């Protein structure tokens, strides 16, 4: 009987708690002080209160009322307004004459929804020019709203707590650099307030941002969606706890292992020998994730013994700690650091044998030290000793790191928790920078990206909202001969998405970095994306695209390629001969082509190909290419063939 009473008491408490949650009117966090509401469109505002309650909103010279439904939900629309402000918005419940909620400093302008993965998420303070930009970033006409990371199995009606902020030297630091420079350029050229509604998460695929209902319409994704139906909130909790354990292992060596293994007297005779530069993917037959150790013993003569030295690790892959003769030189440095050279104190350096040890995390397929070999050395300032070649290697010396499911990558979970709560907030359009996480589905991306675009447009019910994106830049190892690559196919898929109405793309094929998937020049990226918006959305007379192939003809051993978007003419970015073109005959083997500009055409040929049938330009993960128009914008990568592509890493 006691159990029944306690059970009933708990049940009643839950009911009372539920009633109290909606006892007063409330709105999603996307409505707050300093918000920007979309101009020249009806303005949707929604929230919750007690079922059947009368809700009245006053804004500018408008007043609207409604009644909550049986679930306590309500929505109203203010009539469209021109850019301006500041205004106050008041929300009243029932017959109350005092506003329950007042939002202050509200502007009317253009709201752009910025989303994607890490290159959209990369912050202003992490990008080039931050030292100069951040101190002068105050702009009352730019407002920033960033949605915190969250996942959910089912669609939510609110985000985690957050709010709109006026752009200043504090708020701008953590804002998306691409979105900020996009907003800055638009605000300068339109002279209307610009709001950025930022919703992004590094490493996430496009399907994570697409609703379950839409994904189920695509056979390509249907099984992936349905197989996750066994996932519960308990899985989320376990993954969160495992993630804490994961990083504790990565950052904190246990049981004094960081003093035992680096010791010069430690016996490593049974360790494997591996070659540096090299990485774990070469040393292991299958995928490995965990902590690894590397040791190398070197002989130093009197030129080095007892001297302060510099040790340069070149380009480590993932994070690491470095030890010299048992002493810790650095701890938990990341491969993203600009340099990896360290001073070795003279008192640690001995004539004769010296031991170098590395504790390194092998995460996400990484681990090891990348080329070039000449940047891995020990130096006394005048002479260098190479640290390449044989090293001793061992894994599994420490506790195994737990498997992390990273549920943020799962289909729909980000849509549910981060996007659904802000639908249908009034927008001018979307900007998108993503694709890296879908490189293994590069060809299918031409279905997946349009699927998400259509999904969002349907959800917002604001027509064919402009959708603009950044095409992937150059990245990874360069190929000496014409070759296929996943990123080349991805760029093609992104270009084909332009077939959707009211879409635009910023090409940044030359703005990437060979060994950095997160290139830090985000100013030019934001400005190019803004130029696309200026032309497509604001109908300004600007050149927003580089040269685009519009046709070609084959004449003997030459292919003549016609281009649009040439502005005042074609040229090369470096004033050198054209590079980046390759041609092939019926055998489908491509050779580098000689290329020359002829007005708005480029004529290409290769001595190895007597009867060319296809041409490609900038078709590689990291192409060398230099065709631009008169305003310096790069030509879009392309191929004229539709031969099956065998993608490479």
C-alpha positions in Angstrom: 0.0 0.0 0.0 2.9 2.3 0.8 4.2 1.7 -2.7 0.9 2.7 -4.3 0.7 5.9 -2.2 4.3 6.9 -3.1 3.7 6.0 -6.7 0.5 8.2 -6.8 2.3 11.0 -5.1 5.1 10.9 -7.7 2.6 10.8 -10.5 0.7 13.9 -9.2 4.0 15.7 -8.8 4.8 15.1 -12.4 1.4 16.4 -13.4 1.9 19.6 -11.3 5.4 20.0 -12.7 4.0 19.7 -16.3 1.3 22.3 -15.5 3.8 24.7 -14.0 6.1 24.5 -17.0 3.4 26.1 -19.2 1.7 28.1 -16.4 3.1 31.2 -18.0 3.7 32.1 -21.6 7.1 31.1 -22.9 8.9 31.2 -26.3 11.8 29.3 -27.8 15.3 30.6 -27.1 15.6 31.8 -30.7 13.5 34.8 -29.5 15.4 37.0 -27.2 16.7 40.6 -26.6 18.8 41.8 -29.6 17.2 39.5 -32.1 16.8 40.3 -35.7 13.6 39.4 -37.4 13.3 39.0 -41.2 12.2 42.0 -43.1 9.7 42.1 -46.0 8.0 38.8 -45.0 5.3 37.9 -42.5 7.0 37.4 -39.2 6.2 34.1 -37.4 6.4 34.1 -33.6 5.4 31.1 -31.5 5.6 29.5 -28.1 3.7 27.8 -25.3 1.3 28.5 -22.4 -1.6 26.9 -20.6 -4.0 25.2 -23.0 -6.8 27.5 -24.0 -5.0 30.6 -22.8 -5.4 33.9 -24.7 -2.0 35.3 -25.9 -1.5 38.9 -27.2 1.7 40.2 -28.7 2.5 43.9 -29.4 5.3 44.8 -31.7 6.0 48.2 -33.4 2.6 49.4 -34.3 1.1 46.0 -34.5 -1.0 43.9 -32.1 -2.0 40.3 -32.7 -3.8 37.7 -30.5 -4.4 34.0 -30.5 -5.5 31.1 -28.3 -3.3 28.2 -27.4 -4.3 24.8 -28.6 -4.9 21.7 -26.5 -1.1 21.1 -26.2 -0.5 24.7 -25.0 1.1 25.7 -28.3 0.5 28.9 -30.2 1.7 30.8 -33.2 1.1 34.3 -34.7 2.3 36.2 -37.7 3.1 39.9 -37.7 2.7 41.7 -41.0 5.8 42.2 -43.1 8.0 45.2 -42.1 10.8 47.1 -43.7 14.3 47.1 -42.2 14.7 49.2 -39.1 14.5 49.4 -35.4 15.2 49.1 -32.6 11.8 47.9 -31.3 10.4 46.2 -28.3 8.1 43.1 -28.4 5.7 42.6 -25.6 3.8 39.3 -24.9 0.7 39.3 -22.7 -1.2 36.3 -21.3 -5.0 36.5 -20.7 -6.3 39.8 -19.4 -3.0 40.9 -17.9 -2.1 44.5 -18.7 1.5 44.0 -17.7 3.6 42.1 -20.3 4.8 38.7 -19.2 7.8 38.9 -21.5 9.4 42.0 -23.1 12.1 41.6 -25.7 14.2 44.7 -26.2 16.5 46.1 -28.9 14.9 44.1 -31.7 15.9 44.9 -35.3 14.2 44.1 -38.6 16.7 43.0 -41.3 17.9 39.9 -43.0 18.5 36.6 -41.1 20.9 34.1 -42.7 20.9 30.5 -41.4 24.6 29.3 -41.3 25.2 25.6 -41.0 27.6 22.8 -41.8 30.6 21.1 -40.2 33.9 22.2 -38.9 34.9 24.7 -41.6 31.6 26.6 -40.9 32.1 26.2 -37.2 35.7 27.4 -37.2 35.7 30.6 -35.1 36.8 34.1 -35.9 39.5 33.9 -33.2 40.9 30.8 -34.9 41.0 32.3 -38.4 43.6 34.4 -40.2 43.5 38.1 -39.2 41.8 37.6 -35.8 44.3 39.8 -34.0 43.3 42.7 -36.3 39.6 41.9 -36.7 38.4 41.1 -33.2 39.3 44.5 -31.5 37.3 46.4 -34.2 34.5 43.9 -34.7 31.7 46.0 -33.0 28.8 46.4 -35.3 25.3 47.2 -33.9 23.8 46.2 -37.2 25.1 42.6 -37.0 23.6 40.1 -34.5 24.8 36.6 -33.7 22.8 33.6 -32.5 24.6 30.3 -31.9 22.8 27.1 -31.1 24.6 24.8 -28.6 25.4 21.2 -29.6 22.7 18.7 -28.8 21.3 15.5 -30.2 17.9 13.9 -30.1 16.2 10.8 -31.3 12.9 12.7 -31.8 12.2 16.3 -32.9 12.5 18.9 -30.1 10.6 22.2 -29.8 13.5 24.2 -28.2 17.2 24.4 -28.2 19.5 24.4 -25.2 19.6 27.8 -23.6 21.2 30.5 -25.8 20.4 34.1 -26.9 21.1 36.7 -29.6 24.1 38.9 -29.1 25.2 42.1 -30.7 28.4 41.6 -32.6 31.3 43.0 -30.6 34.8 42.1 -29.7 33.6 39.5 -27.2 30.7 37.8 -29.1 32.6 37.7 -32.4 35.4 35.5 -31.1 33.4 32.3 -31.0 31.3 33.1 -34.1 31.7 31.2 -37.3 34.4 33.1 -39.3 32.8 32.3 -42.6 29.4 33.5 -41.4 30.9 36.6 -39.8 32.8 37.8 -42.9 29.7 37.0 -45.0 27.5 39.1 -42.7 30.1 41.9 -42.5 30.2 42.2 -46.3 26.5 42.1 -46.7 25.8 44.6 -44.0 28.3 47.0 -45.6 26.8 46.7 -49.1 23.1 46.5 -48.2 23.1 48.8 -45.2 20.4 46.7 -43.5 20.8 44.7 -40.2 22.2 41.2 -40.7 21.5 38.3 -38.3 23.4 35.1 -38.3 21.6 32.1 -37.0 24.5 29.6 -36.6 23.9 25.9 -36.3 26.9 23.7 -37.0 28.9 20.8 -35.6 32.3 19.6 -36.8 32.7 16.3 -38.5 29.0 15.8 -39.2 27.5 14.4 -42.4 24.7 16.0 -44.4 22.2 13.2 -43.4 22.6 14.2 -39.7 21.0 17.6 -40.6 18.1 16.1 -42.6 14.8 15.0 -41.1 13.9 11.4 -40.7 10.8 11.8 -42.9 12.8 13.1 -45.8 15.6 10.6 -45.5 13.1 7.7 -45.6 12.0 8.9 -49.1 15.5 8.2 -50.4 16.3 4.5 -50.9 20.0 5.3 -50.5 19.4 6.3 -46.8 16.4 4.3 -45.8 18.2 1.3 -44.3 20.6 3.6 -42.4 17.7 5.4 -40.8 15.7 2.3 -39.9 18.7 0.4 -38.4 19.0 3.2 -35.8 15.5 2.6 -34.4 17.0 0.5 -31.6 19.0 3.5 -30.3 17.7 5.0 -27.0 18.5 7.9 -24.7 20.4 5.4 -22.6 22.9 5.0 -25.4 23.4 8.8 -25.4 24.2 8.7 -21.7 26.7 5.8 -22.0 28.4 7.5 -25.0 28.8 10.7 -23.0 30.3 8.9 -20.0 32.6 6.9 -22.4 33.7 10.2 -24.0 34.8 11.5 -20.6 36.8 8.3 -20.1 38.1 8.5 -23.7 39.7 12.0 -23.2 40.9 11.1 -19.7 43.0 8.3 -21.2 44.2 10.5 -24.0 45.3 13.4 -21.8 46.4 11.6 -18.6 48.9 8.7 -18.6 48.1 6.3 -15.7 50.3 4.5 -13.2 53.5 6.4 -14.0 53.8 5.0 -17.5 55.0 8.4 -18.7 58.0 8.1 -16.4 58.7 4.4 -17.1 58.6 4.1 -20.9 60.6 7.3 -21.7 63.4 6.2 -19.3 66.6 5.5 -21.3 67.0 2.2 -19.5 63.6 0.9 -20.4 63.9 -2.3 -22.4 62.1 -2.1 -25.8 63.8 -5.1 -27.4 60.5 -6.8 -28.2 58.9 -3.8 -29.7 58.3 -3.6 -33.5 60.5 -1.5 -35.7 58.7 1.0 -37.9 59.9 3.7 -40.2 59.3 7.4 -39.8 57.9 9.4 -41.5 55.0 7.0 -41.4 51.7 6.5 -39.7 49.6 3.9 -37.9 47.5 3.1 -41.0 50.7 1.8 -42.6 51.9 -0.1 -39.5 48.6 -1.9 -38.7 46.7 -4.3 -40.9 43.3 -2.9 -39.7 41.9 0.1 -38.1 43.4 0.9 -34.8 42.4 3.6 -32.2 44.2 4.0 -29.0 47.5 5.2 -27.4 50.8 4.3 -29.0 54.4 4.7 -28.0 57.5 5.4 -30.1 61.2 5.3 -29.0 64.4 6.1 -30.8 68.0 5.9 -29.4 70.6 8.1 -31.1 74.3 8.6 -30.7 75.5 12.2 -30.2 79.2 13.3 -30.5 80.8 16.3 -28.9 79.2 18.7 -31.4 75.9 17.9 -29.7 76.6 16.5 -26.3 76.0 19.0 -23.5 74.6 21.6 -25.9 71.1 23.1 -26.0 69.4 21.5 -29.1 66.3 22.0 -31.1 64.1 19.0 -31.9 61.7 19.3 -34.8 58.9 16.7 -35.3 57.8 18.1 -38.6 54.2 17.2 -39.1 52.8 14.9 -36.4 49.5 13.3 -37.0 47.1 13.7 -33.9 48.3 14.7 -30.4 51.4 13.8 -28.6 53.8 14.2 -25.7 57.6 14.3 -26.2 60.3 13.1 -23.9 64.1 13.3 -24.1 66.2 11.0 -21.9 63.2 10.5 -19.6 62.3 14.2 -19.2 59.0 15.5 -20.4 59.6 18.2 -23.1 56.0 18.9 -24.0 52.6 17.4 -23.2 49.5 16.9 -25.3 50.4 19.1 -28.3 48.0 18.8 -31.2 48.9 18.4 -34.9 47.1 21.7 -35.7 49.9 23.7 -34.0 51.7 25.9 -36.4 55.1 24.5 -35.4 56.4 21.4 -33.7 60.0 22.3 -32.7 61.2 22.2 -29.1 64.2 23.3 -27.1 66.1 20.5 -25.4 68.0 21.8 -22.4 71.7 21.3 -22.5 71.7 19.4 -19.1 69.6 16.7 -20.7 71.8 16.1 -23.7 74.6 13.6 -23.3 77.5 12.6 -25.4 76.8 9.1 -26.6 73.4 7.4 -26.3 70.2 9.5 -26.0 66.6 8.4 -26.0 63.7 10.1 -27.6 60.2 8.9 -26.8 56.8 9.9 -28.1 53.4 9.1 -26.5 50.8 9.6 -29.2 47.1 9.2 -29.7 46.0 7.3 -32.7 42.5 8.7 -33.2 40.1 8.7 -36.1 42.5 6.8 -38.4 45.4 9.1 -37.6 48.6 8.7 -35.6 52.3 8.9 -36.6 54.4 11.5 -38.3 53.9 12.7 -41.8 56.4 13.7 -44.5 58.5 15.6 -45.5 61.4 13.7 -43.9 63.8 16.6 -44.0 61.6 18.4 -41.3 62.2 15.7 -38.7 65.5 16.4 -37.1 67.7 17.4 -34.1 69.8 20.5 -34.5 72.5 22.4 -32.6 72.0 25.5 -34.7 74.7 24.7 -37.2 74.3 21.0 -37.9 71.3 18.6 -38.1 70.8 15.0 -37.3 67.9 13.3 -39.1 65.4 11.6 -36.8 63.8 9.6 -39.7 64.3 5.9 -40.3 63.8 3.2 -37.7 61.9 3.7 -34.5 60.6 1.2 -32.0 56.8 1.1 -31.8 54.3 -0.5 -29.5 50.5 -0.2 -28.9 48.2 -1.4 -26.2 50.6 -0.4 -23.4 47.8 1.6 -21.8 44.2 1.2 -21.1 42.1 0.7 -24.2 40.0 3.7 -25.1 36.3 3.1 -25.3 34.4 3.0 -28.6 32.6 6.2 -29.1 29.5 6.1 -31.3 29.4 9.8 -31.9 25.7 9.9 -32.3 25.8 13.4 -33.7 26.8 11.7 -37.0 23.6 9.6 -37.1 20.8 10.4 -39.5 18.4 13.1 -38.3 19.7 13.5 -34.8 21.0 17.0 -35.3 18.0 18.0 -37.3 15.8 16.9 -34.4 17.7 18.8 -31.7 19.2 21.9 -33.4 17.1 22.7 -36.5 13.6 21.6 -35.7 13.4 24.0 -32.7 14.0 27.1 -34.9 11.6 26.2 -37.7 9.9 28.5 -39.1 11.9 31.5 -37.9 11.9 34.1 -40.7 15.0 33.8 -43.0 16.6 35.5 -45.9 18.3 32.3 -46.8 20.8 29.5 -45.9 24.6 29.3 -46.2 26.2 25.9 -46.0 29.8 24.7 -45.7 30.0 20.9 -45.5 31.0 17.8 -47.5 34.2 16.6 -45.9 32.4 14.1 -43.8 30.6 12.6 -46.8 33.7 12.1 -48.9 33.1 8.3 -48.9 29.7 9.0 -50.5 30.9 11.7 -52.8 28.9 10.6 -55.8 25.8 10.1 -53.7 26.1 13.6 -52.3 24.4 14.9 -55.5 21.3 13.2 -54.1 21.9 13.9 -50.4 22.5 17.6 -50.5 19.4 18.4 -52.7 17.4 16.1 -50.3 18.4 18.3 -47.3 17.8 21.6 -49.2 14.3 20.5 -50.2 13.7 19.3 -46.7 14.5 22.6 -45.2 12.6 24.6 -47.7 9.5 22.5 -47.1 9.8 22.8 -43.4 10.2 26.6 -43.5 7.3 27.1 -45.9 8.8 30.4 -47.1 9.1 29.4 -50.8 12.4 28.6 -52.5 14.6 30.2 -49.9 18.0 31.0 -51.3 20.5 28.3 -50.5 24.2 29.1 -50.9 27.2 26.8 -50.2 30.9 26.6 -50.3 32.5 24.1 -52.7 35.3 22.1 -51.1 38.8 23.5 -51.6 42.1 21.8 -52.5 43.3 19.4 -49.9 45.6 16.3 -49.4 48.6 15.1 -51.3 49.2 16.3 -54.8 49.2 13.9 -57.7 52.1 14.0 -60.2 49.9 12.5 -62.9 46.2 13.0 -63.7 44.2 11.0 -61.1 40.7 10.7 -59.6 39.9 11.7 -56.1 37.0 11.7 -53.7 37.1 15.4 -53.3 37.0 15.9 -57.1 33.8 13.9 -57.2 32.4 15.8 -54.3 33.0 19.1 -56.0 31.2 17.8 -59.1 28.3 16.7 -56.9 28.2 20.2 -55.3 28.2 21.8 -58.8 25.4 19.6 -60.0 23.3 20.8 -57.1 23.2 24.2 -58.8 20.4 22.6 -60.9 18.0 23.3 -58.0 16.3 26.7 -58.3 17.6 29.8 -56.3 20.9 28.2 -55.4 24.5 29.5 -55.6 28.0 28.2 -54.9 31.3 29.9 -53.9 34.3 28.2 -55.5 37.5 28.3 -53.3 39.5 25.7 -55.2 42.8 27.5 -54.5 42.1 28.6 -50.9 42.8 25.2 -49.2 45.9 23.8 -47.6 47.6 20.6 -48.5 48.0 19.3 -45.0 45.2 21.1 -43.2 41.5 20.2 -43.7 40.7 23.4 -41.8 42.3 26.2 -43.9 42.4 29.4 -41.9 41.7 32.0 -44.6 38.0 32.4 -43.9 37.8 36.1 -44.9 38.0 35.3 -48.7 35.5 32.4 -48.2 33.0 34.6 -46.5 33.5 37.4 -49.0 33.0 35.1 -52.0 29.9 33.6 -50.4 28.6 37.2 -49.9 29.2 38.0 -53.5 27.0 35.1 -54.5 24.3 36.4 -52.2 24.8 40.0 -53.6 24.2 38.7 -57.1 21.5 36.1 -56.6 19.5 37.5 -53.7 20.2 41.2 -53.7 20.4 41.6 -57.5 23.6 43.6 -57.3 25.9 44.0 -60.4 28.8 42.0 -59.1 31.0 39.2 -60.5 30.2 36.4 -58.2 31.7 33.4 -60.1 34.8 32.3 -61.8 34.8 30.9 -65.3 32.2 28.1 -65.8 32.4 25.6 -68.7 29.4 26.1 -71.0 30.4 23.9 -73.9 33.2 22.4 -76.0 34.1 21.2 -79.5 36.6 18.7 -80.7 38.7 19.7 -83.7 41.3 17.2 -84.7 43.7 16.7 -81.8 42.4 19.8 -80.0 39.5 20.5 -77.7 38.1 24.0 -77.6 36.4 24.8 -74.3 33.9 27.7 -74.1 33.4 29.5 -70.8 30.9 31.8 -69.3 31.5 34.1 -66.3 34.7 35.4 -67.8 34.0 39.1 -66.9 36.5 41.1 -69.0 38.4 38.0 -70.1 40.4 34.9 -69.1 43.9 34.9 -67.6 46.0 33.0 -65.1 46.3 33.7 -61.4 50.1 33.6 -61.5 50.7 35.1 -65.0 52.2 31.7 -66.0 51.0 29.3 -68.6 47.8 27.4 -68.0 48.0 24.3 -65.9 45.4 21.8 -64.6 43.9 20.5 -67.8 44.1 16.9 -68.9 42.7 15.1 -72.0 42.0 11.5 -72.8 41.1 9.4 -75.9 38.9 6.4 -76.1 41.2 4.4 -73.9 40.1 6.7 -71.0 43.8 7.4 -70.0 44.3 11.0 -69.2 47.5 13.0 -69.9 48.4 16.5 -68.9 47.4 18.9 -71.7 49.0 22.0 -73.2 46.4 24.7 -72.8 46.2 28.3 -74.2 43.7 31.1 -73.8 41.8 32.3 -76.9 39.3 35.0 -75.9 36.7 33.3 -73.8 37.9 29.9 -74.9 40.7 27.6 -73.8 42.3 25.3 -76.4 43.8 22.1 -75.1 45.8 19.2 -76.6 48.3 16.5 -75.5 50.9 15.0 -77.8 50.0 11.5 -76.3 46.4 11.8 -77.4 45.8 12.0 -81.2 42.0 11.8 -81.0 40.9 13.4 -77.7 37.3 12.7 -76.5 37.3 14.1 -73.0 38.9 16.9 -71.0 39.1 17.6 -67.3 40.2 20.6 -65.3 41.3 20.8 -61.7 40.1 17.2 -61.3 42.0 16.0 -58.2 41.8 16.2 -54.5 44.5 18.9 -54.5 44.8 20.1 -58.1 47.4 22.6 -59.5 45.2 25.0 -61.5 45.4 28.7 -62.4 42.6 29.7 -64.7 40.8 32.8 -63.5 38.6 35.6 -64.9 39.5 39.2 -65.0 38.4 39.8 -61.4 40.6 36.9 -60.1 37.9 34.4 -59.3 39.0 30.8 -60.1 37.4 28.6 -62.8 35.1 25.8 -61.4 36.6 22.3 -61.7 34.9 20.1 -64.3 35.1 17.1 -66.5 33.3 16.4 -69.8 33.3 12.6 -69.5 31.0 10.5 -67.4 33.3 7.6 -67.1 33.2 5.6 -63.8 35.5 7.3 -61.3 37.6 5.1 -59.1 38.1 7.5 -56.2 41.3 7.6 -54.1 42.1 8.6 -50.6 
